[in-house]
Amino acid sequence: MRESPLRSLAVLLAVALVCSVLVSVSAVVLRPIQAENARIERYRHIVALSGLLDGAADAAGIAAAVAQLDMRVVNLDTGEFMDDRDPDDVNARRVANDPALSTTIPPEHDLARIGRRSRYEVVFLVRDEGRLSRVILPIHGQGMWSTLYGLIALDADLNTIAAVTFYEQAETAGLGDQIEDPAWQARWTGRRLRGQSGDFRFQVAAGPVDEGSPAASHQVDGLSGATLTGNSVTALMRFWFGPYGYGPLLERMADRKE
């Protein structure tokens, strides 16, 4: 028996409807799993900078390390910790363009070229027998082609870099994407942000660092063929450790010896 055009259309619509329902149901079912995976991946980067784990860890190990962190919400405008805010409710990236929850950065201070930033950020304090050993701070800024997202850990003196990671970027393959190279990131360890007079001195150098130079303690090797990306990293570091970044927080922490 020949199929009528109407019957064929009905079958096609029925199949499309079933497929649509299956896709919708799958999306709903998988959304919590995807969110949890994204959460674990985010914490994986944080834990890697904490010094609490050696080497790779599974989800259970990451969760155990996260439980040891003192997660705090900071008001970036004032540098004060907001103990009445739940860190899980703060998403600085999502609210960066919300006028009620973000701050416009004056152009002369916008070294990271981000325009606006959330008023609130979640930072992570690592303690050893109750005493601060590290503080882990989210950082981001515009690179040559993309926004660079990373985390930086400072030692208890709030000046010496313990570790760094850049975990999200879309810079030129083989050039600017070197900021994700673990070997390059490892060179940050032990470098200092500020000189003895308190002036910000850290920078990505134009080339290899002369370790015998007085400036070497504040520099990391340049990125071969990616000078603009390296300059962007220097600029975003200057921004985040200035008055519109973590400057007020670190001043308060130094005064209170958190």
ChimeraX commands (.cxc) that place a marker at each C-alpha (Angstrom):
marker #1 position 0.00,0.00,0.00 radius 0.5
marker #1 position 1.36,3.38,-0.99 radius 0.5
marker #1 position 2.10,5.87,1.79 radius 0.5
marker #1 position 0.10,9.08,1.53 radius 0.5
marker #1 position 1.99,12.38,1.94 radius 0.5
marker #1 position -0.13,13.16,4.99 radius 0.5
marker #1 position 0.77,9.83,6.65 radius 0.5
marker #1 position 4.48,10.36,5.97 radius 0.5
marker #1 position 4.32,13.84,7.43 radius 0.5
marker #1 position 2.55,12.53,10.53 radius 0.5
marker #1 position 5.24,9.87,11.06 radius 0.5
marker #1 position 7.98,12.47,10.59 radius 0.5
marker #1 position 6.39,14.82,13.12 radius 0.5
marker #1 position 5.93,11.97,15.61 radius 0.5
marker #1 position 9.60,10.97,15.33 radius 0.5
marker #1 position 10.69,14.60,15.71 radius 0.5
marker #1 position 8.48,14.99,18.78 radius 0.5
marker #1 position 9.88,11.84,20.41 radius 0.5
marker #1 position 13.46,12.92,19.69 radius 0.5
marker #1 position 12.76,16.38,21.08 radius 0.5
marker #1 position 11.34,14.92,24.29 radius 0.5
marker #1 position 14.32,12.59,24.68 radius 0.5
marker #1 position 16.79,15.44,24.20 radius 0.5
marker #1 position 14.93,17.64,26.69 radius 0.5
marker #1 position 14.76,14.89,29.29 radius 0.5
marker #1 position 18.45,14.08,28.82 radius 0.5
marker #1 position 19.38,17.73,29.25 radius 0.5
marker #1 position 17.38,17.97,32.49 radius 0.5
marker #1 position 18.80,14.71,33.85 radius 0.5
marker #1 position 22.40,15.50,32.89 radius 0.5
marker #1 position 22.40,19.16,34.01 radius 0.5
marker #1 position 23.12,18.41,37.70 radius 0.5
marker #1 position 25.86,15.96,36.70 radius 0.5
marker #1 position 27.44,18.52,34.37 radius 0.5
marker #1 position 27.24,21.20,37.06 radius 0.5
marker #1 position 28.90,18.91,39.61 radius 0.5
marker #1 position 31.65,17.99,37.12 radius 0.5
marker #1 position 32.29,21.69,36.45 radius 0.5
marker #1 position 32.40,22.33,40.20 radius 0.5
marker #1 position 34.93,19.53,40.74 radius 0.5
marker #1 position 37.08,20.78,37.86 radius 0.5
marker #1 position 37.07,24.30,39.32 radius 0.5
marker #1 position 38.09,23.00,42.71 radius 0.5
marker #1 position 40.75,20.82,41.12 radius 0.5
marker #1 position 42.62,23.97,40.04 radius 0.5
marker #1 position 42.20,25.56,43.46 radius 0.5
marker #1 position 43.39,22.49,45.35 radius 0.5
marker #1 position 46.40,22.16,43.05 radius 0.5
marker #1 position 47.60,25.57,44.32 radius 0.5
marker #1 position 46.80,24.92,47.98 radius 0.5
marker #1 position 49.76,22.69,48.84 radius 0.5
marker #1 position 47.34,20.28,50.54 radius 0.5
marker #1 position 47.74,17.47,48.01 radius 0.5
marker #1 position 50.70,15.91,46.26 radius 0.5
marker #1 position 50.00,15.04,42.64 radius 0.5
marker #1 position 46.66,14.25,41.06 radius 0.5
marker #1 position 43.58,13.42,43.10 radius 0.5
marker #1 position 40.19,11.89,42.46 radius 0.5
marker #1 position 36.91,13.62,43.24 radius 0.5
marker #1 position 36.94,12.32,46.82 radius 0.5
marker #1 position 40.47,13.61,47.40 radius 0.5
marker #1 position 39.57,17.01,45.97 radius 0.5
marker #1 position 36.47,17.21,48.17 radius 0.5
marker #1 position 38.54,16.34,51.25 radius 0.5
marker #1 position 41.10,19.05,50.43 radius 0.5
marker #1 position 38.37,21.63,49.74 radius 0.5
marker #1 position 36.91,20.89,53.17 radius 0.5
marker #1 position 40.20,22.10,54.67 radius 0.5
marker #1 position 40.03,25.47,52.91 radius 0.5
marker #1 position 38.66,28.57,54.56 radius 0.5
marker #1 position 36.46,29.95,51.76 radius 0.5
marker #1 position 35.60,33.60,52.26 radius 0.5
marker #1 position 33.59,36.16,50.32 radius 0.5
marker #1 position 35.40,39.49,50.04 radius 0.5
marker #1 position 33.96,42.88,49.12 radius 0.5
marker #1 position 36.59,44.03,46.64 radius 0.5
marker #1 position 35.59,47.68,47.01 radius 0.5
marker #1 position 36.40,47.73,50.73 radius 0.5
marker #1 position 38.65,44.71,51.21 radius 0.5
marker #1 position 36.36,43.39,53.95 radius 0.5
marker #1 position 35.29,39.79,54.37 radius 0.5
marker #1 position 31.52,39.34,54.12 radius 0.5
marker #1 position 30.77,36.62,56.65 radius 0.5
marker #1 position 27.03,36.90,55.98 radius 0.5
marker #1 position 27.44,35.75,52.38 radius 0.5
marker #1 position 27.61,32.12,51.28 radius 0.5
marker #1 position 30.56,31.49,48.91 radius 0.5
marker #1 position 28.40,29.05,46.93 radius 0.5
marker #1 position 26.03,31.92,46.08 radius 0.5
marker #1 position 28.77,34.12,44.59 radius 0.5
marker #1 position 29.54,33.87,40.88 radius 0.5
marker #1 position 31.78,36.80,39.98 radius 0.5
marker #1 position 31.85,36.02,36.28 radius 0.5
marker #1 position 28.09,35.80,35.95 radius 0.5
marker #1 position 27.35,39.13,37.67 radius 0.5
marker #1 position 30.22,41.17,36.23 radius 0.5
marker #1 position 27.83,43.20,34.06 radius 0.5
marker #1 position 25.04,43.52,36.63 radius 0.5
marker #1 position 25.05,47.18,37.77 radius 0.5
marker #1 position 23.66,46.21,41.17 radius 0.5
marker #1 position 26.43,43.70,41.88 radius 0.5
marker #1 position 29.40,45.06,39.96 radius 0.5
marker #1 position 31.68,48.09,39.76 radius 0.5
marker #1 position 32.76,50.12,36.74 radius 0.5
marker #1 position 36.54,50.42,36.60 radius 0.5
marker #1 position 37.85,53.87,35.64 radius 0.5
marker #1 position 39.72,53.61,32.33 radius 0.5
marker #1 position 42.99,54.83,33.85 radius 0.5
marker #1 position 42.88,51.91,36.32 radius 0.5
marker #1 position 41.53,49.26,33.96 radius 0.5
marker #1 position 44.89,47.67,33.16 radius 0.5
marker #1 position 43.25,44.25,32.75 radius 0.5
marker #1 position 40.80,45.71,30.18 radius 0.5
marker #1 position 37.73,44.09,31.74 radius 0.5
marker #1 position 35.52,47.20,32.01 radius 0.5
marker #1 position 33.58,46.02,35.05 radius 0.5
marker #1 position 34.13,43.52,37.81 radius 0.5
marker #1 position 31.94,41.95,40.45 radius 0.5
marker #1 position 31.89,43.68,43.80 radius 0.5
marker #1 position 32.32,40.30,45.45 radius 0.5
marker #1 position 34.79,37.50,44.93 radius 0.5
marker #1 position 35.47,34.20,46.66 radius 0.5
marker #1 position 39.01,33.75,47.96 radius 0.5
marker #1 position 40.54,30.71,49.63 radius 0.5
marker #1 position 42.63,30.78,52.79 radius 0.5
marker #1 position 44.88,27.82,53.55 radius 0.5
marker #1 position 45.77,27.37,57.19 radius 0.5
marker #1 position 48.36,25.27,58.97 radius 0.5
marker #1 position 47.42,24.64,62.61 radius 0.5
marker #1 position 45.26,27.75,62.51 radius 0.5
marker #1 position 47.85,30.04,60.99 radius 0.5
marker #1 position 47.60,31.39,57.45 radius 0.5
marker #1 position 49.97,29.61,55.08 radius 0.5
marker #1 position 48.57,30.63,51.69 radius 0.5
marker #1 position 45.83,32.71,50.12 radius 0.5
marker #1 position 44.44,31.74,46.71 radius 0.5
marker #1 position 42.97,34.51,44.57 radius 0.5
marker #1 position 41.07,34.33,41.25 radius 0.5
marker #1 position 42.45,36.63,38.52 radius 0.5
marker #1 position 41.42,37.42,34.97 radius 0.5
marker #1 position 42.04,39.94,32.21 radius 0.5
marker #1 position 42.04,40.48,28.49 radius 0.5
marker #1 position 44.83,38.80,26.54 radius 0.5
marker #1 position 45.66,39.31,22.89 radius 0.5
marker #1 position 42.62,37.40,21.60 radius 0.5
marker #1 position 40.70,36.22,24.64 radius 0.5
marker #1 position 39.99,36.66,28.32 radius 0.5
marker #1 position 42.59,34.89,30.46 radius 0.5
marker #1 position 41.33,33.20,33.62 radius 0.5
marker #1 position 43.63,32.02,36.37 radius 0.5
marker #1 position 44.36,31.61,40.06 radius 0.5
marker #1 position 47.36,32.76,42.04 radius 0.5
marker #1 position 48.48,31.57,45.46 radius 0.5
marker #1 position 50.53,33.81,47.76 radius 0.5
marker #1 position 52.54,32.72,50.76 radius 0.5
marker #1 position 51.68,34.00,54.23 radius 0.5
marker #1 position 53.74,37.16,53.66 radius 0.5
marker #1 position 51.15,38.10,50.98 radius 0.5
marker #1 position 53.98,39.04,48.62 radius 0.5
marker #1 position 55.72,35.83,47.58 radius 0.5
marker #1 position 54.08,33.78,44.84 radius 0.5
marker #1 position 53.57,30.16,45.90 radius 0.5
marker #1 position 51.93,28.93,42.69 radius 0.5
marker #1 position 49.89,30.08,39.71 radius 0.5
marker #1 position 47.67,28.57,37.08 radius 0.5
marker #1 position 45.99,29.90,33.96 radius 0.5
marker #1 position 43.28,27.40,33.16 radius 0.5
marker #1 position 41.12,29.10,30.51 radius 0.5
marker #1 position 42.23,31.07,27.46 radius 0.5
marker #1 position 41.96,31.14,23.66 radius 0.5
marker #1 position 45.30,32.66,22.73 radius 0.5
marker #1 position 47.32,31.72,19.64 radius 0.5
marker #1 position 48.14,28.02,19.63 radius 0.5
marker #1 position 51.83,27.36,20.23 radius 0.5
marker #1 position 52.46,30.98,21.26 radius 0.5
marker #1 position 50.13,32.75,23.68 radius 0.5
marker #1 position 48.73,29.48,24.96 radius 0.5
marker #1 position 52.10,28.89,26.61 radius 0.5
marker #1 position 50.58,30.51,29.69 radius 0.5
marker #1 position 49.03,27.08,30.39 radius 0.5
marker #1 position 52.43,25.36,30.22 radius 0.5
marker #1 position 53.12,23.86,33.68 radius 0.5
marker #1 position 56.86,24.44,33.24 radius 0.5
marker #1 position 56.33,28.16,32.65 radius 0.5
marker #1 position 53.86,28.44,35.51 radius 0.5
marker #1 position 56.36,26.71,37.82 radius 0.5
marker #1 position 58.82,29.57,37.23 radius 0.5
marker #1 position 56.49,31.90,39.12 radius 0.5
marker #1 position 57.10,30.12,42.42 radius 0.5
marker #1 position 59.20,32.24,44.76 radius 0.5
marker #1 position 58.88,35.42,42.72 radius 0.5
marker #1 position 57.72,38.48,44.64 radius 0.5
marker #1 position 55.06,41.00,43.71 radius 0.5
marker #1 position 56.51,44.08,45.39 radius 0.5
marker #1 position 59.88,45.55,46.19 radius 0.5
marker #1 position 61.07,46.56,49.64 radius 0.5
marker #1 position 59.51,50.00,49.24 radius 0.5
marker #1 position 56.10,48.47,48.48 radius 0.5
marker #1 position 56.02,49.34,44.77 radius 0.5
marker #1 position 54.57,46.70,42.45 radius 0.5
marker #1 position 57.43,45.19,40.44 radius 0.5
marker #1 position 56.29,41.81,39.15 radius 0.5
marker #1 position 56.32,41.36,35.38 radius 0.5
marker #1 position 56.62,38.88,32.56 radius 0.5
marker #1 position 59.99,39.75,31.05 radius 0.5
marker #1 position 60.62,40.43,27.37 radius 0.5
marker #1 position 62.82,37.33,27.17 radius 0.5
marker #1 position 64.67,34.90,29.44 radius 0.5
marker #1 position 65.24,36.26,32.94 radius 0.5
marker #1 position 68.82,36.97,33.94 radius 0.5
marker #1 position 68.87,35.23,37.31 radius 0.5
marker #1 position 71.86,37.34,38.33 radius 0.5
marker #1 position 69.91,40.55,37.84 radius 0.5
marker #1 position 68.49,42.47,40.84 radius 0.5
marker #1 position 65.11,42.41,39.05 radius 0.5
marker #1 position 65.07,38.61,38.69 radius 0.5
marker #1 position 63.17,38.04,41.94 radius 0.5
marker #1 position 60.20,39.91,40.42 radius 0.5
marker #1 position 60.26,38.49,36.90 radius 0.5
marker #1 position 59.38,35.34,34.98 radius 0.5
marker #1 position 60.62,34.40,31.53 radius 0.5
marker #1 position 58.87,35.96,28.57 radius 0.5
marker #1 position 56.71,33.93,26.21 radius 0.5
marker #1 position 58.58,33.26,22.98 radius 0.5
marker #1 position 56.66,34.77,20.07 radius 0.5
marker #1 position 53.85,35.98,22.35 radius 0.5
marker #1 position 55.03,39.31,23.71 radius 0.5
marker #1 position 51.53,40.80,23.68 radius 0.5
marker #1 position 50.09,37.96,25.74 radius 0.5
marker #1 position 52.98,38.29,28.19 radius 0.5
marker #1 position 52.36,42.02,28.47 radius 0.5
marker #1 position 48.68,41.30,29.11 radius 0.5
marker #1 position 49.58,38.96,31.98 radius 0.5
marker #1 position 51.77,41.68,33.50 radius 0.5
marker #1 position 48.93,44.19,33.12 radius 0.5
marker #1 position 46.27,41.98,34.70 radius 0.5
marker #1 position 48.61,41.26,37.62 radius 0.5
marker #1 position 49.11,44.98,38.14 radius 0.5
marker #1 position 45.36,45.48,38.08 radius 0.5
marker #1 position 44.44,42.70,40.51 radius 0.5
marker #1 position 47.03,43.78,43.04 radius 0.5
marker #1 position 46.06,47.42,42.76 radius 0.5
marker #1 position 43.28,49.54,44.31 radius 0.5
marker #1 position 40.48,48.07,42.18 radius 0.5
marker #1 position 41.59,44.49,42.75 radius 0.5
marker #1 position 42.92,42.79,45.87 radius 0.5
marker #1 position 44.92,45.78,47.13 radius 0.5
marker #1 position 42.40,46.73,49.87 radius 0.5
marker #1 position 41.99,43.09,50.94 radius 0.5
marker #1 position 45.71,42.43,51.25 radius 0.5
marker #1 position 46.22,45.65,53.21 radius 0.5
marker #1 position 43.54,44.62,55.69 radius 0.5
marker #1 position 44.91,41.10,55.95 radius 0.5
marker #1 position 48.43,42.40,56.58 radius 0.5
marker #1 position 47.17,44.75,59.29 radius 0.5
marker #1 position 45.08,42.09,60.99 radius 0.5
marker #1 position 47.49,39.23,60.31 radius 0.5
marker #1 position 44.56,37.03,59.23 radius 0.5
marker link #1:1,2 radius 0.2
marker link #1:2,3 radius 0.2
marker link #1:3,4 radius 0.2
marker link #1:4,5 radius 0.2
marker link #1:5,6 radius 0.2
marker link #1:6,7 radius 0.2
marker link #1:7,8 radius 0.2
marker link #1:8,9 radius 0.2
marker link #1:9,10 radius 0.2
marker link #1:10,11 radius 0.2
marker link #1:11,12 radius 0.2
marker link #1:12,13 radius 0.2
marker link #1:13,14 radius 0.2
marker link #1:14,15 radius 0.2
marker link #1:15,16 radius 0.2
marker link #1:16,17 radius 0.2
marker link #1:17,18 radius 0.2
marker link #1:18,19 radius 0.2
marker link #1:19,20 radius 0.2
marker link #1:20,21 radius 0.2
marker link #1:21,22 radius 0.2
marker link #1:22,23 radius 0.2
marker link #1:23,24 radius 0.2
marker link #1:24,25 radius 0.2
marker link #1:25,26 radius 0.2
marker link #1:26,27 radius 0.2
marker link #1:27,28 radius 0.2
marker link #1:28,29 radius 0.2
marker link #1:29,30 radius 0.2
marker link #1:30,31 radius 0.2
marker link #1:31,32 radius 0.2
marker link #1:32,33 radius 0.2
marker link #1:33,34 radius 0.2
marker link #1:34,35 radius 0.2
marker link #1:35,36 radius 0.2
marker link #1:36,37 radius 0.2
marker link #1:37,38 radius 0.2
marker link #1:38,39 radius 0.2
marker link #1:39,40 radius 0.2
marker link #1:40,41 radius 0.2
marker link #1:41,42 radius 0.2
marker link #1:42,43 radius 0.2
marker link #1:43,44 radius 0.2
marker link #1:44,45 radius 0.2
marker link #1:45,46 radius 0.2
marker link #1:46,47 radius 0.2
marker link #1:47,48 radius 0.2
marker link #1:48,49 radius 0.2
marker link #1:49,50 radius 0.2
marker link #1:50,51 radius 0.2
marker link #1:51,52 radius 0.2
marker link #1:52,53 radius 0.2
marker link #1:53,54 radius 0.2
marker link #1:54,55 radius 0.2
marker link #1:55,56 radius 0.2
marker link #1:56,57 radius 0.2
marker link #1:57,58 radius 0.2
marker link #1:58,59 radius 0.2
marker link #1:59,60 radius 0.2
marker link #1:60,61 radius 0.2
marker link #1:61,62 radius 0.2
marker link #1:62,63 radius 0.2
marker link #1:63,64 radius 0.2
marker link #1:64,65 radius 0.2
marker link #1:65,66 radius 0.2
marker link #1:66,67 radius 0.2
marker link #1:67,68 radius 0.2
marker link #1:68,69 radius 0.2
marker link #1:69,70 radius 0.2
marker link #1:70,71 radius 0.2
marker link #1:71,72 radius 0.2
marker link #1:72,73 radius 0.2
marker link #1:73,74 radius 0.2
marker link #1:74,75 radius 0.2
marker link #1:75,76 radius 0.2
marker link #1:76,77 radius 0.2
marker link #1:77,78 radius 0.2
marker link #1:78,79 radius 0.2
marker link #1:79,80 radius 0.2
marker link #1:80,81 radius 0.2
marker link #1:81,82 radius 0.2
marker link #1:82,83 radius 0.2
marker link #1:83,84 radius 0.2
marker link #1:84,85 radius 0.2
marker link #1:85,86 radius 0.2
marker link #1:86,87 radius 0.2
marker link #1:87,88 radius 0.2
marker link #1:88,89 radius 0.2
marker link #1:89,90 radius 0.2
marker link #1:90,91 radius 0.2
marker link #1:91,92 radius 0.2
marker link #1:92,93 radius 0.2
marker link #1:93,94 radius 0.2
marker link #1:94,95 radius 0.2
marker link #1:95,96 radius 0.2
marker link #1:96,97 radius 0.2
marker link #1:97,98 radius 0.2
marker link #1:98,99 radius 0.2
marker link #1:99,100 radius 0.2
marker link #1:100,101 radius 0.2
marker link #1:101,102 radius 0.2
marker link #1:102,103 radius 0.2
marker link #1:103,104 radius 0.2
marker link #1:104,105 radius 0.2
marker link #1:105,106 radius 0.2
marker link #1:106,107 radius 0.2
marker link #1:107,108 radius 0.2
marker link #1:108,109 radius 0.2
marker link #1:109,110 radius 0.2
marker link #1:110,111 radius 0.2
marker link #1:111,112 radius 0.2
marker link #1:112,113 radius 0.2
marker link #1:113,114 radius 0.2
marker link #1:114,115 radius 0.2
marker link #1:115,116 radius 0.2
marker link #1:116,117 radius 0.2
marker link #1:117,118 radius 0.2
marker link #1:118,119 radius 0.2
marker link #1:119,120 radius 0.2
marker link #1:120,121 radius 0.2
marker link #1:121,122 radius 0.2
marker link #1:122,123 radius 0.2
marker link #1:123,124 radius 0.2
marker link #1:124,125 radius 0.2
marker link #1:125,126 radius 0.2
marker link #1:126,127 radius 0.2
marker link #1:127,128 radius 0.2
marker link #1:128,129 radius 0.2
marker link #1:129,130 radius 0.2
marker link #1:130,131 radius 0.2
marker link #1:131,132 radius 0.2
marker link #1:132,133 radius 0.2
marker link #1:133,134 radius 0.2
marker link #1:134,135 radius 0.2
marker link #1:135,136 radius 0.2
marker link #1:136,137 radius 0.2
marker link #1:137,138 radius 0.2
marker link #1:138,139 radius 0.2
marker link #1:139,140 radius 0.2
marker link #1:140,141 radius 0.2
marker link #1:141,142 radius 0.2
marker link #1:142,143 radius 0.2
marker link #1:143,144 radius 0.2
marker link #1:144,145 radius 0.2
marker link #1:145,146 radius 0.2
marker link #1:146,147 radius 0.2
marker link #1:147,148 radius 0.2
marker link #1:148,149 radius 0.2
marker link #1:149,150 radius 0.2
marker link #1:150,151 radius 0.2
marker link #1:151,152 radius 0.2
marker link #1:152,153 radius 0.2
marker link #1:153,154 radius 0.2
marker link #1:154,155 radius 0.2
marker link #1:155,156 radius 0.2
marker link #1:156,157 radius 0.2
marker link #1:157,158 radius 0.2
marker link #1:158,159 radius 0.2
marker link #1:159,160 radius 0.2
marker link #1:160,161 radius 0.2
marker link #1:161,162 radius 0.2
marker link #1:162,163 radius 0.2
marker link #1:163,164 radius 0.2
marker link #1:164,165 radius 0.2
marker link #1:165,166 radius 0.2
marker link #1:166,167 radius 0.2
marker link #1:167,168 radius 0.2
marker link #1:168,169 radius 0.2
marker link #1:169,170 radius 0.2
marker link #1:170,171 radius 0.2
marker link #1:171,172 radius 0.2
marker link #1:172,173 radius 0.2
marker link #1:173,174 radius 0.2
marker link #1:174,175 radius 0.2
marker link #1:175,176 radius 0.2
marker link #1:176,177 radius 0.2
marker link #1:177,178 radius 0.2
marker link #1:178,179 radius 0.2
marker link #1:179,180 radius 0.2
marker link #1:180,181 radius 0.2
marker link #1:181,182 radius 0.2
marker link #1:182,183 radius 0.2
marker link #1:183,184 radius 0.2
marker link #1:184,185 radius 0.2
marker link #1:185,186 radius 0.2
marker link #1:186,187 radius 0.2
marker link #1:187,188 radius 0.2
marker link #1:188,189 radius 0.2
marker link #1:189,190 radius 0.2
marker link #1:190,191 radius 0.2
marker link #1:191,192 radius 0.2
marker link #1:192,193 radius 0.2
marker link #1:193,194 radius 0.2
marker link #1:194,195 radius 0.2
marker link #1:195,196 radius 0.2
marker link #1:196,197 radius 0.2
marker link #1:197,198 radius 0.2
marker link #1:198,199 radius 0.2
marker link #1:199,200 radius 0.2
marker link #1:200,201 radius 0.2
marker link #1:201,202 radius 0.2
marker link #1:202,203 radius 0.2
marker link #1:203,204 radius 0.2
marker link #1:204,205 radius 0.2
marker link #1:205,206 radius 0.2
marker link #1:206,207 radius 0.2
marker link #1:207,208 radius 0.2
marker link #1:208,209 radius 0.2
marker link #1:209,210 radius 0.2
marker link #1:210,211 radius 0.2
marker link #1:211,212 radius 0.2
marker link #1:212,213 radius 0.2
marker link #1:213,214 radius 0.2
marker link #1:214,215 radius 0.2
marker link #1:215,216 radius 0.2
marker link #1:216,217 radius 0.2
marker link #1:217,218 radius 0.2
marker link #1:218,219 radius 0.2
marker link #1:219,220 radius 0.2
marker link #1:220,221 radius 0.2
marker link #1:221,222 radius 0.2
marker link #1:222,223 radius 0.2
marker link #1:223,224 radius 0.2
marker link #1:224,225 radius 0.2
marker link #1:225,226 radius 0.2
marker link #1:226,227 radius 0.2
marker link #1:227,228 radius 0.2
marker link #1:228,229 radius 0.2
marker link #1:229,230 radius 0.2
marker link #1:230,231 radius 0.2
marker link #1:231,232 radius 0.2
marker link #1:232,233 radius 0.2
marker link #1:233,234 radius 0.2
marker link #1:234,235 radius 0.2
marker link #1:235,236 radius 0.2
marker link #1:236,237 radius 0.2
marker link #1:237,238 radius 0.2
marker link #1:238,239 radius 0.2
marker link #1:239,240 radius 0.2
marker link #1:240,241 radius 0.2
marker link #1:241,242 radius 0.2
marker link #1:242,243 radius 0.2
marker link #1:243,244 radius 0.2
marker link #1:244,245 radius 0.2
marker link #1:245,246 radius 0.2
marker link #1:246,247 radius 0.2
marker link #1:247,248 radius 0.2
marker link #1:248,249 radius 0.2
marker link #1:249,250 radius 0.2
marker link #1:250,251 radius 0.2
marker link #1:251,252 radius 0.2
marker link #1:252,253 radius 0.2
marker link #1:253,254 radius 0.2
marker link #1:254,255 radius 0.2
marker link #1:255,256 radius 0.2
marker link #1:256,257 radius 0.2
marker link #1:257,258 radius 0.2
view
